[in-house]
């Protein structure tokens, strides 16, 4: 029962500002299953297009060709390329959340949850390396969505840290500062070991275990 309070922080959308559906805030949400499939195709095609070409070189016509959707249909769902980009950032943020949440189970302790959540993020990033370019571009294309992406992730981490302290597994006083520090570490180990690679033999589980060991033991000789 107690550990479920730590896990609940992974999906606490209302309080932390996480969008329930990343595309909903900028897309015209379809009412039919066919419409939802078309929207999904557009978002997936946009991830490929923006990931390969960047925001400014990407085009609506190329995105619709990738998606196999008529150009005119695009405007049924989005007002502009900018709106699609904002929706895509939200959609990717939601995918990061759900991929981490799906890796957890009720029997996990607070430290184990951090390891599993990071490993899940690393596996997600390995399959969607474009996320780094798209999120980085968001800083300049749409600073609000860029900031919201990181603020919502940090808020979830902070909730987990506080919940772990309540359970007696983490020390008291952990919060926003430690959450941002932990998030920064997670983002950059993903960049180094997943996006750049560089011939390393370390997999997602090994990288996550190393970060987890740093959390548990620190860097001081004992």
C-alpha positions in Angstrom: 0.0 0.0 0.0 2.7 2.5 1.0 4.7 2.1 -2.2 1.7 2.9 -4.3 1.9 6.5 -2.9 5.3 6.8 -4.6 4.0 5.4 -7.9 0.9 7.7 -7.8 3.3 10.6 -8.3 4.0 9.3 -11.8 0.4 10.1 -12.9 -0.5 13.1 -10.9 -1.5 15.2 -13.8 -4.0 17.7 -12.4 -1.8 19.1 -9.6 1.4 19.3 -11.5 -0.1 20.6 -14.7 0.6 17.5 -16.9 -1.6 17.3 -19.9 -3.9 14.3 -19.9 -3.5 14.0 -23.7 -0.5 15.9 -25.2 -2.2 16.6 -28.5 -5.5 17.9 -27.0 -4.4 21.4 -26.2 -3.4 22.4 -29.7 -5.2 19.9 -31.9 -8.9 19.8 -32.6 -9.7 16.6 -30.9 -11.6 14.2 -33.2 -14.8 12.5 -32.2 -14.4 9.4 -34.2 -12.0 6.5 -34.1 -11.0 7.2 -37.7 -10.3 10.8 -36.8 -8.2 9.8 -33.8 -6.2 7.4 -36.1 -5.6 10.3 -38.6 -4.5 12.6 -35.8 -2.1 9.9 -34.6 -0.6 9.6 -38.1 -0.1 13.3 -38.3 1.7 13.4 -34.9 3.9 10.4 -35.8 4.8 11.9 -39.2 5.5 15.2 -37.6 7.9 13.6 -35.1 9.8 12.1 -38.1 9.8 15.3 -40.1 10.8 17.7 -37.3 13.3 15.2 -36.0 15.0 14.9 -39.4 14.7 18.4 -40.8 14.1 20.7 -37.8 11.2 23.0 -37.4 12.0 25.6 -40.0 12.8 23.2 -42.8 9.9 21.0 -42.1 6.7 21.5 -44.1 3.1 20.7 -43.7 2.9 19.2 -47.2 5.8 16.8 -46.4 4.2 15.9 -43.1 0.9 15.0 -44.7 2.7 12.9 -47.4 4.5 11.0 -44.7 1.2 10.5 -42.9 -0.7 9.5 -46.0 -3.2 12.2 -45.3 -4.6 14.7 -47.7 -3.1 18.2 -47.3 -6.6 19.7 -46.8 -7.3 17.3 -44.0 -4.4 18.7 -42.0 -6.4 21.9 -41.2 -9.2 19.8 -39.8 -6.9 19.1 -36.9 -4.4 21.9 -36.7 -4.4 25.6 -37.5 -0.8 25.8 -38.5 2.6 24.1 -38.4 3.3 25.9 -35.1 0.2 24.4 -33.6 1.2 21.0 -34.7 4.7 21.5 -33.2 3.2 22.5 -29.9 0.9 19.5 -29.9 3.8 17.2 -30.7 5.9 18.5 -27.7 2.9 17.8 -25.5 2.4 14.4 -27.0 6.0 13.5 -26.5 5.8 14.7 -22.9 2.8 12.4 -22.3 4.6 9.5 -23.9 7.6 9.9 -21.6 5.2 9.9 -18.6 3.3 6.8 -19.7 6.5 4.9 -20.7 7.9 5.5 -17.2 4.6 4.7 -15.5 4.2 1.4 -17.4 7.6 0.2 -16.0 6.5 0.4 -12.4 4.7 -2.1 -10.1 3.2 -2.0 -6.7 6.0 -3.9 -5.0 8.8 -1.4 -5.9 10.5 0.8 -3.3 11.2 4.5 -3.9 14.8 4.0 -5.1 13.8 1.1 -7.4 11.1 3.3 -8.9 13.7 5.9 -9.8 15.8 3.2 -11.5 12.9 1.7 -13.4 11.6 5.1 -14.5 15.0 6.1 -15.9 15.5 2.8 -17.6 12.1 3.2 -19.3 12.9 6.7 -20.4 16.2 5.5 -21.9 14.5 2.8 -23.8 11.9 5.2 -25.1 14.6 7.7 -26.1 16.4 4.9 -27.9 13.3 4.3 -30.0 12.5 8.0 -30.4 15.9 9.8 -30.6 14.2 12.7 -32.4 12.7 13.7 -29.0 16.0 15.4 -28.1 16.1 17.6 -31.2 12.4 18.4 -31.0 12.4 19.4 -27.3 15.6 21.4 -27.8 14.1 23.3 -30.7 11.0 24.0 -28.6 13.1 26.4 -26.5 13.2 28.7 -29.5 10.1 27.8 -31.4 7.7 27.7 -28.5 9.4 28.5 -25.1 6.2 27.9 -23.2 5.9 24.3 -24.2 9.6 23.8 -23.7 9.3 25.1 -20.1 6.2 23.1 -19.4 7.8 19.9 -20.6 10.6 20.2 -18.1 8.5 21.7 -15.3 6.0 18.8 -15.4 8.7 16.2 -15.4 10.5 17.9 -12.4 7.2 18.2 -10.5 6.6 14.4 -10.9 10.1 13.6 -9.7 9.7 16.0 -6.7 6.4 14.3 -5.8 8.2 10.9 -5.9 11.0 12.1 -3.7 8.6 13.5 -1.1 6.6 10.4 -1.2 9.8 8.3 -0.7 10.7 10.5 2.3 7.2 10.0 3.8 7.8 6.3 3.6 11.1 6.6 5.3 13.2 5.5 2.3 14.5 8.9 1.3 15.8 11.6 3.6 13.5 14.5 4.6 13.7 17.9 2.9 13.9 16.7 -0.7 11.9 18.7 -3.2 12.2 21.0 -6.2 16.0 21.5 -6.2 16.8 17.8 -6.0 14.1 17.0 -8.6 15.7 19.4 -11.2 19.2 18.0 -10.4 18.0 14.5 -10.9 16.1 15.3 -14.1 19.2 17.0 -15.5 21.3 13.9 -14.8 18.7 11.7 -16.5 18.4 13.9 -19.5 22.2 14.1 -20.1 22.9 10.4 -19.5 20.2 9.8 -22.1 22.0 12.1 -24.5 25.4 10.5 -23.9 24.5 6.8 -23.9 21.4 6.7 -26.1 21.5 9.5 -28.6 25.3 9.8 -29.1 26.2 6.2 -28.2 29.9 6.4 -29.1 30.5 2.6 -29.1 29.6 2.1 -25.4 28.3 -1.3 -24.4 26.1 0.1 -21.6 22.4 -0.6 -22.1 19.5 1.2 -20.6 19.3 -1.0 -17.5 23.1 -0.6 -16.8 23.0 3.1 -17.2 19.9 3.4 -14.9 21.6 1.2 -12.3 24.7 3.4 -12.3 22.7 6.5 -11.8 20.7 4.7 -9.1 23.9 3.8 -7.3 25.0 7.4 -7.4 21.6 8.4 -5.8 22.0 5.7 -3.1 25.7 6.1 -2.3 26.7 9.7 -3.4 30.2 10.5 -4.3 32.0 10.8 -1.0 34.3 8.0 0.2 32.7 6.4 3.3 
